[in-house]
Amino acid sequence: MNATWRTEQLRRLNQTMKAIEILAEQPDLAVIYQGKAWVYRDLLELSVRIFRLAQQEGYDVQAFEVWFAKDAELFARYGLEWRVG
């Protein structure tokens, strides 16, 4: 994947994240966005995708790593594993 594609993908993912961010405060909701029903697990998965792309682009992702370490149990409850690197 080239850097231009990753940058565009990050932009689109960030836009989606902003549209569904209410799920962070109200995880029992579902949000309809772009013809899809988004749930809390989708928000977490999207966070991991953004992290991975940002890491590949050389962005500082330390804040995400701290957040994930703090909430690793929550991610595990939704079947998401954390592997740095």
Sequence and secondary structure as in RCSB ss.txt:
>XXXX:A:sequence
MNATWRTEQLRRLNQTMKAIEILAEQPDLAVIYQGKAWVYRDLLELSVRIFRLAQQEGYDVQAFEVWFAKDAELF
ARYGLEWRVG
>XXXX:A:secstr
  HHHHHHHHHHHHHHHHHHTHHHH TT  EEETTEEE HHHHHHHHHHHHHHHHHTT   HHHHHHHHHTHHHH
HHTT      
